[in-house]
Amino acid sequence: MKNTEKRLKSLRKKIDQADRALLRALGDRQAAVQKIGILKAKTGMAPHQKARWARVLNAAVKLGKKSKLDPVFTKSIFERIHSESIRIQKKVKKL
């Protein structure tokens, strides 16, 4: 049992590190989204760019498959990220 506990602790540490890296990456992404929102607002562009979104989602699903992630899972995560990006850009546009 002691060996199992050590292994679990080690694996959980890896998960915790991955979670921190994921949150840092999402924060960096959100900062870029906000800057894009400002540029779009200044030029009158709509927050949602349909063709760009299609490319992003397709690339994410393809990359996710290479990482052995279920495409439905990847699509779901990126749809949520995209929804938040649009919300941020709309908020910037109102300022």
Secondary structure, DSSP 8 states (H G I E B T S, - for coil): -HHHHHHHHHHHHHHHHHHHHHHHHHHHHHHHHHHHHHHHHHHT--S--HHHHHHHHHHHHHHHHHTT--HHHHHHHHHHHHHHHHHHHHHHHH-
